[in-house]
Amino acid sequence: MAGFARAGQDGARATAGYYSKAGREEKGIVKASFFTGVIGGVLWYVLIYYWAAIDFSSEQIGLMGGIGSAVSVITYLFGGYLADAVGRKKLFLVGLGCTIAGLLLFLTEKNLAVFTVGYALTSLGGSLEWPSLTTLLVAKTKPADMKFLYGVQGFVNQIGLTIATFLGFVGPPIMEDLLGPETLTGFKLVFLATTICAFVPIIYVLGVKETERKPKSLRAHFDKRTRSILFMYSFQNALIGFGAAFVIPWLPVIFNRSLGASDMWVGMIITLSNAVIAVGWFVVPKFAEFRGSVTLIAVCQIVSVVPLILLPYSPALIVVAVLYTVRSFLMLVPQPVLNAYVMNITVEEIRASFLSLSQLAWQGAFAGSYVIAGYLWANDYTKPEPFYYAGALYVAASLIFFAYFRKIQESHELAPAIA
């Protein structure tokens, strides 16, 4: 335990120290991540809660979520290639424009078709933004330091997400109590504020210089080894995506409809979890050196299944908060280490393509499972079975990840990093 505590303290110091020495461009990308976190918090957590609040059925919610996610699947087919071929910065800005257009549609009146198009646009935008921003970071640091850069970027992103989710859940009922507007109006103000925040990353990303690359075929870089890595990583990613859609996007509604949480309690539960994740992302990079990247990721993901399947049996909301926070911490905190690991086992020329193709597998499975989940829940959010389905898929994916990737070394482990 003393070793883990020291690793945590060292991780926080190392991450903070790295950021203090970072250049203007790295800090600009990190600041942009705060606002993409705001967008992500509203779209991932608040949106489905809003749909349930205006009486969309679980089947309709599953349909909107499934169609929107399917659009991002199509985008991932070419998004990463375009980012590698024509520039990550350009594609990030295009994605941001799509996200803004989708958010504006959520300001309209309740309409299944319009909201489906809105979610499709935001999903399309996210599928262009994520691989572009992630790979923009890579060129700014050495492979051995990458996990620290991703750690501070994840920390800042999570802070934005935490603030957005808290205000997104708590803001509408407070405005209703104080000012007397309908809850619907309160949610619309949340989406309006999110739309304004979506413009801010443009300022930071425009200031980032990207090395121009001559258009060339990327196929040569997908050799036998890379294709094997891509297949296995995508396969386990698909299992996680399929399992996630059964439960994760539905949790705010489950907390409210099944476990009796008020809007305030839902906001507090998710805010607590996100705040702990933010701290974890600041600390965890050092743990990869303590036990190794692959082992850290696999163990955390498997252990996270225990609090997940206990959630529907929680006797009190405080227990819900603790279980959800522990589950989120274990499942999500290794993400900066995973991002750095994946970047370090692929060559620079195809990193965005690799991320897009592997995320395509996650998103495709998630889209199909999202629709199935809508019918599985059937407006009864007390069922425990979806939690078991998700848990089983998480365990299977993590075991596959460990069995295969424990043999794949990162680039900085193969040769000394060039200072």
Wavefront OBJ file of the C-alpha trace (Angstrom):
o trace
v 0.000 0.000 0.000
v 2.850 2.367 0.795
v 4.226 1.727 -2.678
v 0.875 2.568 -4.269
v 0.581 5.742 -2.195
v 4.038 6.862 -3.233
v 3.254 6.060 -6.865
v 0.105 8.188 -6.608
v 1.999 11.133 -5.130
v 4.774 10.752 -7.686
v 2.176 10.564 -10.460
v 0.530 13.816 -9.398
v 3.892 15.584 -9.136
v 5.128 14.197 -12.458
v 1.932 15.143 -14.313
v 1.868 18.636 -12.825
v 5.582 19.070 -13.480
v 5.203 17.994 -17.087
v 2.390 20.478 -17.717
v 4.298 23.343 -16.093
v 7.087 22.839 -18.661
v 4.758 22.283 -21.637
v 4.772 24.678 -24.571
v 2.052 27.074 -25.675
v 0.587 24.662 -28.219
v 0.340 21.745 -25.795
v -1.363 24.015 -23.268
v -3.691 25.296 -25.988
v -4.828 21.766 -26.850
v -5.311 20.996 -23.158
v -7.431 24.138 -22.710
v -9.518 23.178 -25.750
v -10.081 19.812 -24.051
v -11.855 21.555 -21.176
v -14.572 22.751 -23.538
v -14.821 19.449 -25.407
v -15.360 17.968 -21.938
v -18.287 20.338 -21.415
v -19.801 19.172 -24.714
v -19.188 15.519 -23.904
v -20.723 15.800 -20.445
v -23.966 17.204 -21.791
v -24.229 14.793 -24.729
v -23.229 11.667 -22.789
v -25.051 12.220 -19.490
v -27.633 15.019 -19.696
v -29.146 14.408 -23.130
v -30.751 11.030 -22.419
v -32.046 12.391 -19.089
v -33.625 15.278 -20.993
v -35.242 12.891 -23.467
v -36.724 10.863 -20.612
v -37.920 14.073 -18.897
v -39.955 15.040 -21.974
v -41.512 11.563 -22.091
v -39.692 9.800 -24.890
v -40.058 6.038 -24.329
v -37.023 3.813 -23.803
v -37.608 2.369 -27.274
v -37.553 5.876 -28.827
v -34.454 6.817 -26.829
v -32.725 3.617 -27.962
v -33.670 4.353 -31.571
v -32.304 7.925 -31.455
v -29.148 6.785 -29.725
v -28.653 3.838 -32.066
v -29.121 5.855 -35.261
v -26.870 8.645 -34.018
v -24.162 6.171 -33.048
v -24.494 4.405 -36.413
v -23.729 7.691 -38.189
v -20.486 7.970 -36.255
v -19.639 4.412 -37.326
v -19.780 5.520 -40.960
v -17.665 8.568 -40.137
v -14.986 6.502 -38.408
v -14.526 4.610 -41.685
v -12.958 7.643 -43.330
v -12.409 10.180 -40.519
v -9.092 8.811 -39.314
v -7.786 8.424 -42.862
v -8.684 12.037 -43.663
v -7.032 13.225 -40.457
v -3.815 11.406 -41.359
v -3.961 12.439 -45.024
v -5.155 16.081 -44.980
v -4.537 17.232 -41.421
v -5.824 16.631 -37.890
v -6.469 20.320 -37.177
v -8.674 20.834 -40.234
v -10.755 17.775 -39.485
v -11.147 18.740 -35.830
v -12.629 22.088 -36.861
v -15.017 20.387 -39.307
v -16.138 18.048 -36.532
v -16.693 20.959 -34.193
v -18.932 22.594 -36.791
v -21.065 19.437 -37.025
v -21.362 19.308 -33.237
v -22.525 22.931 -33.067
v -25.157 22.290 -35.761
v -26.472 19.274 -33.831
v -26.633 21.144 -30.522
v -28.691 23.883 -32.140
v -31.338 21.319 -33.124
v -31.817 20.386 -29.467
v -33.087 23.940 -28.890
v -36.195 23.158 -30.963
v -39.460 21.616 -29.760
v -39.810 17.895 -29.039
v -39.589 15.983 -32.297
v -38.265 12.455 -32.740
v -36.916 13.020 -36.267
v -35.289 16.389 -35.507
v -33.621 15.139 -32.325
v -32.392 12.033 -34.149
v -30.741 14.252 -36.779
v -29.316 16.436 -34.008
v -27.774 13.466 -32.236
v -26.476 12.115 -35.545
v -24.716 15.435 -36.211
v -23.145 15.575 -32.751
v -22.034 11.945 -33.089
v -20.550 12.698 -36.494
v -18.750 15.691 -35.014
v -17.392 13.704 -32.103
v -16.097 10.951 -34.380
v -14.106 13.565 -36.304
v -12.932 15.521 -33.267
v -11.707 12.701 -31.021
v -9.056 11.014 -33.228
v -7.930 14.403 -34.550
v -7.391 16.000 -31.128
v -5.877 12.843 -29.655
v -3.290 12.541 -32.415
v -2.575 16.287 -32.452
v -1.213 15.796 -28.940
v 1.125 12.988 -29.956
v 3.519 15.129 -32.004
v 4.073 17.448 -29.041
v 5.949 15.092 -26.722
v 8.285 12.099 -26.427
v 6.768 8.583 -26.282
v 7.833 8.027 -22.659
v 6.137 11.270 -21.565
v 2.962 10.741 -23.572
v 0.983 9.286 -20.676
v 1.634 12.449 -18.640
v 0.403 14.688 -21.439
v -2.698 12.522 -21.840
v -3.084 12.524 -18.060
v -3.245 16.303 -17.768
v -5.405 16.539 -20.891
v -7.792 13.953 -19.440
v -7.813 15.790 -16.099
v -8.777 19.118 -17.693
v -11.327 17.440 -19.980
v -12.891 15.715 -16.983
v -13.140 18.990 -15.052
v -15.146 20.474 -17.926
v -17.306 17.364 -18.066
v -17.868 17.435 -14.287
v -19.004 21.060 -14.242
v -21.278 20.530 -17.251
v -22.996 17.430 -15.866
v -23.622 18.992 -12.468
v -25.140 22.144 -13.946
v -26.979 20.088 -16.556
v -28.791 18.015 -13.945
v -29.158 20.550 -11.152
v -29.614 23.734 -13.200
v -33.056 23.097 -14.763
v -34.928 22.334 -11.489
v -33.204 25.238 -9.708
v -34.262 27.605 -12.478
v -37.771 26.219 -12.249
v -37.863 26.834 -8.487
v -36.365 30.323 -8.653
v -37.731 31.710 -11.883
v -40.762 29.591 -12.570
v -39.977 28.405 -16.141
v -40.796 24.904 -17.322
v -38.136 22.221 -16.893
v -38.035 22.024 -20.686
v -36.906 25.645 -20.805
v -34.190 24.935 -18.247
v -32.784 22.129 -20.365
v -32.850 24.346 -23.436
v -30.698 26.878 -21.603
v -28.234 24.074 -20.841
v -28.003 23.237 -24.550
v -27.665 26.925 -25.456
v -24.746 27.343 -23.032
v -23.149 24.166 -24.407
v -23.440 25.487 -27.957
v -21.627 28.681 -26.943
v -18.879 26.633 -25.262
v -18.459 24.615 -28.471
v -17.106 27.686 -30.269
v -14.249 28.253 -27.802
v -11.930 25.343 -28.835
v -11.682 26.922 -32.287
v -9.602 29.745 -30.777
v -7.096 27.375 -29.185
v -6.777 24.850 -32.017
v -6.246 27.525 -34.672
v -3.049 28.440 -32.815
v -1.608 24.921 -33.091
v 0.940 24.321 -35.839
v 0.699 20.996 -37.617
v 3.454 19.618 -39.798
v 2.295 19.478 -43.387
v 2.528 16.015 -44.891
v 2.552 15.148 -48.571
v -0.457 13.010 -49.512
v 0.649 9.382 -49.767
v -0.740 5.913 -49.378
v -1.110 4.810 -45.797
v -1.624 1.169 -46.716
v 2.075 0.360 -46.554
v 2.129 1.151 -42.834
v -0.596 -1.423 -42.111
v 1.768 -4.388 -42.167
v 0.907 -7.863 -40.831
v 1.840 -6.942 -37.257
v -0.211 -3.747 -37.312
v -3.226 -5.492 -38.854
v -3.088 -8.142 -36.138
v -2.879 -5.494 -33.391
v -5.738 -3.526 -34.974
v -7.956 -6.616 -35.218
v -7.457 -7.699 -31.619
v -7.783 -4.194 -30.205
v -10.929 -3.572 -32.258
v -12.445 -6.918 -31.243
v -12.097 -6.298 -27.512
v -13.240 -2.699 -28.089
v -16.413 -3.992 -29.757
v -17.175 -6.209 -26.748
v -16.841 -3.213 -24.408
v -19.009 -1.029 -26.645
v -21.723 -3.677 -26.871
v -21.754 -4.101 -23.100
v -21.640 -0.378 -22.350
v -24.807 0.461 -24.297
v -26.878 -1.919 -22.166
v -26.353 0.209 -19.055
v -24.009 3.209 -19.108
v -26.004 5.849 -21.059
v -29.151 4.818 -19.150
v -27.689 5.264 -15.656
v -29.033 8.801 -14.947
v -32.554 7.590 -15.807
v -32.032 4.399 -13.756
v -30.905 6.447 -10.764
v -34.024 8.606 -11.058
v -36.732 6.121 -12.074
v -35.541 2.958 -10.322
v -33.419 4.033 -7.356
v -35.427 7.125 -6.393
v -32.770 9.796 -6.933
v -33.967 13.379 -7.369
v -32.453 15.661 -10.008
v -30.133 17.014 -7.322
v -29.060 13.523 -6.262
v -28.463 12.432 -9.874
v -26.294 15.501 -10.368
v -24.388 14.871 -7.143
v -23.774 11.159 -7.875
v -22.398 11.786 -11.347
v -20.474 14.886 -10.254
v -18.765 12.976 -7.430
v -17.787 10.220 -9.834
v -16.448 12.635 -12.449
v -14.482 14.625 -9.872
v -12.791 11.462 -8.581
v -11.989 10.417 -12.162
v -10.413 13.835 -12.799
v -8.105 13.411 -9.806
v -7.349 9.852 -10.885
v -6.318 10.931 -14.357
v -3.863 13.339 -12.786
v -2.347 10.590 -10.613
v -2.573 7.313 -12.538
v 0.156 7.704 -15.242
v 2.859 6.788 -12.714
v 1.064 3.533 -11.890
v 1.798 2.296 -15.408
v 5.485 2.296 -14.444
v 4.633 0.597 -11.136
v 2.876 -2.417 -12.690
v 2.912 -1.959 -16.504
v 0.341 -0.413 -18.827
v -1.448 -3.580 -19.970
v -1.727 -5.103 -16.492
v -2.993 -1.826 -15.002
v -5.682 -1.458 -17.681
v -6.906 -5.063 -17.591
v -7.020 -5.415 -13.801
v -8.852 -2.121 -13.313
v -11.464 -2.971 -15.952
v -12.163 -6.437 -14.539
v -12.462 -5.232 -10.944
v -14.826 -2.440 -12.081
v -17.462 -5.068 -12.914
v -18.106 -5.837 -9.225
v -19.551 -2.418 -8.247
v -21.366 -2.259 -11.586
v -23.453 -5.387 -11.011
v -24.135 -4.380 -7.391
v -25.727 -1.051 -8.422
v -29.334 -2.269 -8.927
v -29.293 -3.849 -5.448
v -28.166 -0.696 -3.624
v -30.185 -0.106 -0.403
v -29.536 3.655 -0.269
v -28.507 6.483 -2.562
v -25.234 6.992 -0.717
v -24.360 3.390 -1.581
v -25.296 4.104 -5.215
v -22.939 7.084 -5.186
v -20.056 5.051 -3.759
v -20.534 2.074 -6.087
v -20.904 4.239 -9.190
v -17.851 6.306 -8.272
v -15.703 3.215 -7.643
v -16.877 1.624 -10.893
v -16.188 4.756 -12.936
v -12.795 5.255 -11.326
v -11.653 1.720 -12.086
v -13.013 1.622 -15.636
v -12.094 5.105 -16.834
v -9.032 6.274 -14.898
v -6.597 4.045 -16.899
v -7.767 5.774 -20.120
v -4.775 8.171 -20.438
v -2.440 5.200 -20.012
v -4.412 3.268 -22.655
v -4.313 6.220 -25.083
v -0.556 6.573 -24.663
v -0.032 2.810 -24.998
v -2.022 2.618 -28.249
v -0.170 5.595 -29.703
v 3.161 4.034 -28.767
v 2.466 0.701 -30.502
v 1.495 2.333 -33.806
v 3.583 4.443 -36.174
v 2.919 8.183 -36.410
v 1.641 8.095 -40.011
v -1.438 5.976 -39.222
v -2.289 6.846 -35.632
v -5.518 8.692 -36.416
v -6.561 5.932 -38.828
v -5.823 3.274 -36.203
v -7.846 5.118 -33.563
v -10.766 5.659 -35.922
v -10.921 2.051 -37.076
v -10.715 0.688 -33.533
v -13.304 3.189 -32.329
v -15.496 2.189 -35.278
v -15.683 -1.290 -33.760
v -16.705 0.143 -30.371
v -19.225 2.528 -31.873
v -20.746 -0.047 -34.225
v -21.331 -2.490 -31.390
v -22.585 0.338 -29.170
v -25.076 1.505 -31.823
v -26.656 -1.928 -32.240
v -26.712 -2.586 -28.514
v -28.250 0.849 -27.814
v -31.329 -0.053 -29.881
v -31.571 -3.501 -28.277
v -31.264 -1.951 -24.821
v -34.246 0.320 -25.456
v -36.452 -2.733 -25.937
v -34.707 -4.655 -23.160
v -35.501 -1.940 -20.615
v -39.053 -1.443 -22.018
v -39.610 1.569 -19.705
v -38.887 -0.616 -16.660
v -35.585 0.608 -15.249
v -35.586 -1.769 -12.256
v -34.210 -4.768 -14.158
v -30.821 -6.167 -13.051
v -30.216 -8.339 -16.137
v -28.629 -5.602 -18.339
v -25.990 -5.075 -15.645
v -25.001 -8.742 -15.851
v -24.818 -8.653 -19.642
v -22.576 -5.584 -19.522
v -20.359 -7.058 -16.802
v -19.823 -10.337 -18.653
v -18.803 -8.511 -21.831
v -16.410 -6.233 -19.923
v -14.658 -9.204 -18.313
v -14.350 -11.049 -21.633
v -12.916 -7.965 -23.355
v -10.399 -7.314 -20.573
v -9.146 -10.913 -20.554
v -8.664 -10.810 -24.326
v -6.835 -7.484 -24.042
v -4.463 -8.820 -21.375
v -3.819 -12.144 -23.093
v -2.794 -10.536 -26.377
v -1.308 -7.138 -25.544
v 0.890 -8.155 -22.612
v 3.359 -9.320 -25.310
v 3.229 -6.062 -27.307
v 5.878 -3.588 -26.174
v 5.624 0.178 -26.451
v 8.061 2.000 -28.715
v 9.959 3.639 -25.839
v 10.484 0.194 -24.272
v 12.135 -1.066 -27.452
v 14.717 1.712 -27.666
v 15.832 4.675 -25.574
v 13.743 7.824 -26.099
v 15.514 10.622 -27.959
v 15.686 13.701 -25.767
l 1 2 3 4 5 6 7 8 9 10 11 12 13 14 15 16 17 18 19 20 21 22 23 24 25 26 27 28 29 30 31 32 33 34 35 36 37 38 39 40 41 42 43 44 45 46 47 48 49 50 51 52 53 54 55 56 57 58 59 60 61 62 63 64 65 66 67 68 69 70 71 72 73 74 75 76 77 78 79 80 81 82 83 84 85 86 87 88 89 90 91 92 93 94 95 96 97 98 99 100 101 102 103 104 105 106 107 108 109 110 111 112 113 114 115 116 117 118 119 120 121 122 123 124 125 126 127 128 129 130 131 132 133 134 135 136 137 138 139 140 141 142 143 144 145 146 147 148 149 150 151 152 153 154 155 156 157 158 159 160 161 162 163 164 165 166 167 168 169 170 171 172 173 174 175 176 177 178 179 180 181 182 183 184 185 186 187 188 189 190 191 192 193 194 195 196 197 198 199 200 201 202 203 204 205 206 207 208 209 210 211 212 213 214 215 216 217 218 219 220 221 222 223 224 225 226 227 228 229 230 231 232 233 234 235 236 237 238 239 240 241 242 243 244 245 246 247 248 249 250 251 252 253 254 255 256 257 258 259 260 261 262 263 264 265 266 267 268 269 270 271 272 273 274 275 276 277 278 279 280 281 282 283 284 285 286 287 288 289 290 291 292 293 294 295 296 297 298 299 300 301 302 303 304 305 306 307 308 309 310 311 312 313 314 315 316 317 318 319 320 321 322 323 324 325 326 327 328 329 330 331 332 333 334 335 336 337 338 339 340 341 342 343 344 345 346 347 348 349 350 351 352 353 354 355 356 357 358 359 360 361 362 363 364 365 366 367 368 369 370 371 372 373 374 375 376 377 378 379 380 381 382 383 384 385 386 387 388 389 390 391 392 393 394 395 396 397 398 399 400 401 402 403 404 405 406 407 408 409 410 411 412 413 414 415 416 417 418 419
